[in-house]
Amino acid sequence: MAAVGRIKSKLHTRLFQIYKTSEGLQINVALKARLHNQRKILVRLCGFLKYNDQVHNCISINLALRCCRCVSGGSVQETQVSVHQQVNPYKLVETELANLYVEIKQEVITSKHELREIAEYYFDGKGKGFRPMLVMLASKALNFHKTEEEKLLNSQRRVAMIAEMIHTASLIHDDVIDESYIRRGKSSVNNIWKERKAILAGNYLLSVASMALSRIGNKDVVKVLSQTLEDLVRGEFMQLGSKEDENERFKHYFTKTFKKTASLMANSCKALVDDILDFTSCDNVMGKPTAADLSLGLATAPVLFASQEFPELHSMIMRRFRQEGDVERARELVAKSDGVSHTRLMAEQHCKEAVRLLQTLKSSESRRAMECIAYLVLNRQN
Amino acid sequence: MASILSIYYGRTGTFIFRNCDFIRMFTLNYHGFRVSLPSRFVSIFGTSRTSNWTKAVSEAEKLVGYPTSFMSLRCLLSDELSNVAIHIRKLLGTRHPLLKTARGFLDNGKHSLQTRGLVVLLISKAAGPSPNPSGICKEQDMISGIYPNQRSLAEIIEMIHMASLIHKGVVNLEDIQPGDGSRKDMEFGNKLSVLSGDFLLASSCTALAKLNNTKVVEIISKAIGNLMEAEFTALKDKSGNPLLPRNVTCSDWIEQTYLSSGCLLAEGCRAAMELANHSESVKDAAFTFGKNMALAQQMADDIGPFLDHNQGLANISITSAPIIRHVESHQKDIDDRLFNNSEGIEPKQVLKMVKSGSAIQECTELCREYGQRAIHSLDLFSDSDAKTALINIITAVTNEQQLGAR
């Protein structure tokens, strides 16, 4: 046993034991609480570990996963949780990511000054580069699986770059559609250069990405990524019509999320389609509905879950929360319902599945980093 | 779908009439309600000004075995675009450019009735079977002397053209004028424009990928990039309106024309050759043909309003070739009002100014020269009815303005 600690809450004091394992830590803790409170406890546990420098910047999600298993009943359970030593995913591909933006800028070679300015606007190195990072990690993990060498192939780096470009182009278009004026902490393209040029520059970026893609010279890669693009667009299109039937609506929602986010990643690293797809879907599915989402008329998963409990939400979804007071009322109902925790549960299942799939690859640093990401995504909204 | 089609009217001759019947029949089945043709249809039908052009195009259609206006039918009938068409109704009564563009898909003025696709098909046919047939192109797959993937390419070219037209019609919300429509309607129009343009672009990307030729993907992607660059040149202001800079030259005009229409036609022709594994010299010839045809067409369009006053002076673009030519050769004597956004200057004055010099004649000469170059580039191709059809189309373009001159 490595350590014993205790967490104090208002009512209980909990003991837990920490063991060191090859992959990180394992913690046993007795929990008796409603789901909601369990999460709080876990957050504290993380804080404790961090404080004791057991794990740097602890991402202890397995923890969360297990705890959510004992939702009902509320009996005392000895829960075993393992905390992985965190691998900072960005660290692993740091140099590659740093070069990425330089490479993108080399692709944007138009003589039209303003167009270049717009096209390069978001490649200031301040973006998270989540997608390219994932592509790179997946490539590395796969390469290691095959050759025992965690080296990135040139073509894989190109795919990462292209994924980032396509993603950025779609952001530019999305901001026009949603009329967002802030992106990544600065004025959005449509705010500065106005709608028309934003759209055209987005297209330009896409054409540059497509050119780079074709130069890789692999027909299948071209096919997969253009399919992605189509999925992205079809996803956007779904915003146009709300479907009548509620089950339909649910399915609709999932297709939409899949199409909007998952596809881009999934297709970027084909061999890992399922897991990556899963945990990125989590990303979108989770989270309480923000006022912004609702006022845009979007029904996120928690709202849809809540609507099973409170049927009055159906009609609000149908009119896309347009009536006065709809947004407030919807938020209220969602808060009352189990919508958010249901969604969490679902997201966690996805996440778990993703990690399970990752286990089929040989263990490498990149693989561990991807597992971390899965957890990160899940806990992002805490 | 239905609402796009209901505003359909034609002006290029008999084949349109045939298509209309087809479309009417089709939409009736498709949505279960009737589409009526506007009465304008008949009158425009009777007064086609450019009969040579019409004849050249309808002859050519027979050769490729496909009415050109069907080129984009497949994507117009997709779920997504029919959905858009239903929503477009909400824009009726506003001045959102999407309305005009939607109308234009089916009748796009005298030159643009999906002739890009037609030209790609014709040049494919003129070039003949592949000299080096790989697994992808088999001679027995050819229909009317054209490979199936060359037909797909023609459709792709049309889709890309459509997408860029739609996206160019996105409105800057801060520039909305009182008569344009409410801000909300214009926002909605923008949303529809962005989505449907994106849809077309994405569809063309998947269709391109299916051609199984990365070289072609590269060529066409480059053309898309060029189309976008066209909106960021010195001849365009921030809302995409023509702008005349002081130091304008004819090469600016050539660049603008190449970027906004030449590249798609030229690269489209080149890609068609690429698909059939033709030699480098044939590819270059096809490219030269497309480029010069686009230049000749634009030149003819630009000269038109200066010669034929029926077209109305309002049609004169401030960046049309004769004006640029005149400004270039008379740098010092030009009215300052012409530059910047040309406010406070009467079209009549512009006309008078241009007519005082020799710009119109020079441009006519240039137009003929582009036509000649286009025809000349076909020397590499052996004689065929497809080649003749291409030559006829070029001749129709370059002769048109002489008609007006008389």
Boltz contact constraints between the chains, C-beta under 6 A:
constraints:
  - contact:
      token1: [A, 110]
      token2: [B, 229]
      max_distance: 6.0
  - contact:
      token1: [A, 112]
      token2: [B, 229]
      max_distance: 6.0
  - contact:
      token1: [A, 112]
      token2: [B, 232]
      max_distance: 6.0
  - contact:
      token1: [A, 114]
      token2: [B, 232]
      max_distance: 6.0
  - contact:
      token1: [A, 115]
      token2: [B, 232]
      max_distance: 6.0
  - contact:
      token1: [A, 173]
      token2: [B, 194]
      max_distance: 6.0
  - contact:
      token1: [A, 176]
      token2: [B, 194]
      max_distance: 6.0
  - contact:
      token1: [A, 177]
      token2: [B, 191]
      max_distance: 6.0
  - contact:
      token1: [A, 177]
      token2: [B, 194]
      max_distance: 6.0
  - contact:
      token1: [A, 194]
      token2: [B, 172]
      max_distance: 6.0
  - contact:
      token1: [A, 195]
      token2: [B, 170]
      max_distance: 6.0
  - contact:
      token1: [A, 195]
      token2: [B, 172]
      max_distance: 6.0
  - contact:
      token1: [A, 195]
      token2: [B, 190]
      max_distance: 6.0
  - contact:
      token1: [A, 196]
      token2: [B, 170]
      max_distance: 6.0
  - contact:
      token1: [A, 196]
      token2: [B, 172]
      max_distance: 6.0
  - contact:
      token1: [A, 196]
      token2: [B, 240]
      max_distance: 6.0
  - contact:
      token1: [A, 199]
      token2: [B, 167]
      max_distance: 6.0
  - contact:
      token1: [A, 199]
      token2: [B, 170]
      max_distance: 6.0
  - contact:
      token1: [A, 199]
      token2: [B, 194]
      max_distance: 6.0
  - contact:
      token1: [A, 200]
      token2: [B, 228]
      max_distance: 6.0
  - contact:
      token1: [A, 200]
      token2: [B, 231]
      max_distance: 6.0
  - contact:
      token1: [A, 203]
      token2: [B, 228]
      max_distance: 6.0
  - contact:
      token1: [A, 204]
      token2: [B, 225]
      max_distance: 6.0
  - contact:
      token1: [A, 204]
      token2: [B, 228]
      max_distance: 6.0
  - contact:
      token1: [A, 207]
      token2: [B, 221]
      max_distance: 6.0
  - contact:
      token1: [A, 207]
      token2: [B, 224]
      max_distance: 6.0
  - contact:
      token1: [A, 207]
      token2: [B, 225]
      max_distance: 6.0
  - contact:
      token1: [A, 210]
      token2: [B, 221]
      max_distance: 6.0
  - contact:
      token1: [A, 211]
      token2: [B, 218]
      max_distance: 6.0
  - contact:
      token1: [A, 211]
      token2: [B, 221]
      max_distance: 6.0
  - contact:
      token1: [A, 211]
      token2: [B, 222]
      max_distance: 6.0
  - contact:
      token1: [A, 214]
      token2: [B, 214]
      max_distance: 6.0
  - contact:
      token1: [A, 214]
      token2: [B, 217]
      max_distance: 6.0
  - contact:
      token1: [A, 214]
      token2: [B, 218]
      max_distance: 6.0
  - contact:
      token1: [A, 217]
      token2: [B, 214]
      max_distance: 6.0
  - contact:
      token1: [A, 219]
      token2: [B, 212]
      max_distance: 6.0
  - contact:
      token1: [A, 222]
      token2: [B, 209]
      max_distance: 6.0
  - contact:
      token1: [A, 222]
      token2: [B, 214]
      max_distance: 6.0
  - contact:
      token1: [A, 222]
      token2: [B, 217]
      max_distance: 6.0
  - contact:
      token1: [A, 223]
      token2: [B, 209]
      max_distance: 6.0
  - contact:
      token1: [A, 226]
      token2: [B, 205]
      max_distance: 6.0
  - contact:
      token1: [A, 226]
      token2: [B, 206]
      max_distance: 6.0
  - contact:
      token1: [A, 226]
      token2: [B, 209]
      max_distance: 6.0
  - contact:
      token1: [A, 229]
      token2: [B, 202]
      max_distance: 6.0
  - contact:
      token1: [A, 229]
      token2: [B, 205]
      max_distance: 6.0
  - contact:
      token1: [A, 230]
      token2: [B, 202]
      max_distance: 6.0
  - contact:
      token1: [A, 230]
      token2: [B, 206]
      max_distance: 6.0
  - contact:
      token1: [A, 233]
      token2: [B, 198]
      max_distance: 6.0
  - contact:
      token1: [A, 233]
      token2: [B, 199]
      max_distance: 6.0
  - contact:
      token1: [A, 233]
      token2: [B, 202]
      max_distance: 6.0
  - contact:
      token1: [A, 236]
      token2: [B, 195]
      max_distance: 6.0
  - contact:
      token1: [A, 237]
      token2: [B, 80]
      max_distance: 6.0
  - contact:
      token1: [A, 237]
      token2: [B, 195]
      max_distance: 6.0
  - contact:
      token1: [A, 240]
      token2: [B, 83]
      max_distance: 6.0
